Amino acid sequence: MPTRRWAPGTQCITKCEHMRPKPGELAFRKGDVVTILEACESKSWYRAKHHSSGQEGLLAAGALREREALSADPKLSLMPWFHGKISGQEAVQLLQPPEDGLFLVRESVRHPGDYVLCVSFGRDVIHYRVLHRDGHLTIDEAVCFCNLMDMVEHYSKDKGAICTKLVKPKRKQGAKSAEEELAKAGWLLNLQHLTLGAQIGEGEFGAVLQGEYLGQKVAVKNIKCDVTAQAFLDETAVMTKMQHKNLVRLLGVILHQGLYIVMEHVSKGNLVNFLRTRGRALVNTPQLLQFSLHVAEGMEYLESKKLVHRDLAARNILISEDLVAKVSDFGLAKAERKGLDSSRLPVKWTAPEALKHGSWAHRNSPASPMSGVSGCCCGRSSHMAGLHTPRCR
């Protein structure tokens, strides 16, 4: 039984399986995600909604644990077995005592730009050079991989051309496994339950695909570059903390050939295309104002969490089937701080004082959040209208 009662809207993870429910009860498997709708008069029961099936029903409090937010920790790594630039002798020392399948990956000292997979087998440590070939990685040129994570995943299941399957990673000192932390917090999803469909968008760092997860329509951001995927852990950590009707909801993460970020599917696409394909005759002023209100409420929620989105634009506002506007793309959502990376800012829609003083905070940037929205919804122009981005800079 929980030490405190969960409020409506709280996301929880089921701790066991209950597939033969009595009338009125909710069926679930271990690890399923549910949202609390209300507490029953009996403190040991809740009415909840199942994320995947959409069904509602009763379940015991003892079968639940609260879904935790993921902390943005610089030690959190998608590749805890990657040790960077170390020598072969250092790798041998790290892989002691000998243990079949113990492994690490390092940068090649002799061949800059290549990698080396080091595997303990018998009393020896075998070093396999990982070559770059046509934008892919390979050991034997028979099997190619899109990144190091893909390679390690493959040889963990099938030894192929190497001496033994990869069994146990030798972690770099201080590194934390993102896979373990995601699983512990309840955000790691099962690849076997995901079906990918057509591409519905193209982001700066990868494609956005339509898909299904346990029968539920989802949008999947696929990031294959291992360096970029590592950076997107920050975005994922931010999204695990955000629960609001006007923010696109994160469903979970899958680690496969990189990173799959699985989000709710928002059926009518982004605001730019929504307006372009309908026009003023079909989208009237009250509806535009309603969209602006939705976005303002989402941004107010981010502000309450001490976050500034930094890339709010109509392309990052999605419209749901029931015409609810939701803010998406938290890649630039950061805690208020000094210092700007101007290479990744929507310069035309950024408040002048934020650019001038080099600081981001909701207090000194009151114009920025809504300028882009009002420009698209109500016909307003940017304060830098008519200027190309280089001149704005």
Protein Blocks (a to p, Z undefined) as FASTA:
>chain_A
ZZbdcdehiacddfbdcfbccehiacddehiacddfbdcfblkbccdddfklopacdddf
klpccdddddddfkbcfblmbgbjadfklmmmmmpccdehiacddddfklghiacdddde
hjbccddddddeehiacfklmaccfbfklmmmmmmmogklmfbdcfbdcddehiacfklm
mmmnopaccfklpccdddfbdcfkbccddddeehiacdddddfblklmmmmmmmmmmmmm
pccfkbccdfbdcdehiaaddddddfklpfklmmmmnojmlmcfklmmmmmmmmmmmmmm
mmmnopafklacfklpccdfkopacdehjllgccddehidfklccfklgcfklmmnopac
fklmmmlmmmmmmmmmnopacfkghiafklmZZ
